């Protein structure tokens, strides 16, 4: 007879990996959009990307070391910070006639999509906390083999993390980013 709690653990591991793949997909999409359409992210956009990275970090810790409330805490607080940042940007461009920042995707700007995504992530993370709360305690701080989905999610996340850091350095240099970026600071114009 299988232990139902062990079954929940496998579902939890899979859902954490899928959540990490989702966050990586968001970051990949924004990065590719930036390169293909030559639309540089503004400072608030960079804050939203940083919040997605921190949500991904919490999920990556779950994938690599097992689910822990502290890992979910990192991800949930980051999702809330991302909601604040994206809501701020939505409110900056809510006036009638304001064209917004950047090109819209499926009728909404990326910062509006980010607000929706952060809200969905907060709901997902809350649900995951409930699921993982029903699991038996695993061995504390024991590294484990995440499986192929976990490795794929972790690799995708780490690659897009490095690319975003490098892109931000090329765009902004070591100083503050311009409010309305039009070119990369460290690339010849």
N, C-alpha and C positions, 0 to 999 in steps of 0.2 A: 504494500500500500504506500503510495507516495504521500509525502508530507505537503499539505496545501500551502504552508508557509514557504517551503523551498520553491514551489511553483511560482509564488508571488515574487520571490527573489529573482528568478529567471526573467519574468515579465519586467520587473523593475530594471534589471540590467539592460534589457533590450530597449525599453522606453527611454532610459537615460542616453543610450547610444543614438537612438533615433532623434532625440531632442538635440543632441550635440551636432548631428548631421544637419538638422534644420537650421540651427544657429550658424553653422559653417556655410550652408547654402545661402543664407541671407547675406553674409559677409562676402561670399564669392560673387553673388549677383551684383551687389553694390560696387565691388571692385572692378568687375568686368564692365559694368555700365560706365564707371569713371574713365576707364581706358578707351572704350570704344566711342563714346560720345564726347569725350574730352570735357567732362563736367567734374570739376574738382570739388571735393566736399568742403563745406564751410566749417567753422569751429563747432557749431552745434551738431552738425552731421558727424564730425569726428568724435564728439562726446557720445553720440548715440552708438557709433561703432565701438568705442571703448566699453560702453555698457553691454553691448552684445558679446564682446570679448570676455568680459567678466562673468556674464551668464554662462558662456561656453566653458570658462575655467572651472566654475562650480560643477558643471556636468562632467567635464573631463576628470575631475577628481573622483566623482562617483564611478565613472567608467574604470578608472585605474585602481582605485583603492577601496571600492565598495561605497554604497550609499551611507551618508552620514548627515545628520541634521545641520552640521556646520557647513557642509558643501552646499546643501540646499539654501542655507542662509545667505551665503555669498551670492548665489545665483538670484535669489528672490530680491535681495536688497539692490542688486545691480539692475534687475528688471524694473524695479520701482524707480531707481535713478534714471534709467532710460526713458521711462514714461514721463517723468518730469521734464527731461531735456526735450523730448519730441513734442510734448504738449506745449512747451514754451515756444517752439518753432512754429507749431500750428497756429498759436495765438498771434504770433508776429505777422502771419500772412493771411489772417482771416478777414481782413477788411475787404469790402466789395471793390473789385477792380484790381486788387493786388495780384500780380501774375504768379507769385510764389517764387521759390528758389529751385532752380533746376527744372528738368523736363518731367512731366507727370508720367506715371506708369499705370496703365489701366484706369486712367481718370483721377488718380491721386498722386500727390508728391511723395517722395520717399519718407519724409518725416512723418507724414500721416500714416503711411504703411508701417513705419517703425512704432508709432503709438499703438496701432492695432496689434502688432507682433509682440510688443512688450506686455500688453494686457493679456494676450493669449498665453505667453510664457509664464506670467504670474499665476494664471489659473492652472496651467500644466504643472508648475512647480508645487503649488499647494496640493494638487491631487497626488503628486508623487510623494509628498511628505505623508499623506494619509496612507497610501499603499505601503510605503516603507516602514511606517509606524507599526504595521501588523506583522512585519517580519521578526523572526528571532534575531537576537544580537549575534553578529558575526564576530570572528576574531578581530580584535581591535588593531587597526593600522597594519593589516597584513596585505602587502601588495599581492595582486593576483593577475592571472592571465585574462585580459578582457574579451577574448574571442575575436573573430574576424570583423564583425560589425563594429565593435568597440575600437579595434585597431584602425579601421577605415575612418571612423568618425574622428578619432584622435589625430590621425595623420592629416586629414583634410583641415581640421581646425588649426593645427600648428602651422601648416603651410600658409593658410590665409592670414593667420596672425602675423607671421614674419613679413609677408607681402604688404600688409596694411601698415606696419611699423615703418618699413622702408619707404613706402609711398608717402606717408606723412612727413618723414624726414626730407624727402625730395621736394615735397610741396611747400613745407613751412621752414625748412632748415632747423636750426636749434632755437629759434625765437618763436614769438607768437604767430599764429596763422592769420592771414588777412581775412577780414570780414566777408569779402566777396572775391574769392580767389579766381584768377583767370589764367594763371600760368604757374608752372613749377618753378620754385625759387632756384633750385640747384640744377636745372636743365637749361641749356642755351635756348633763348627765345627766338 
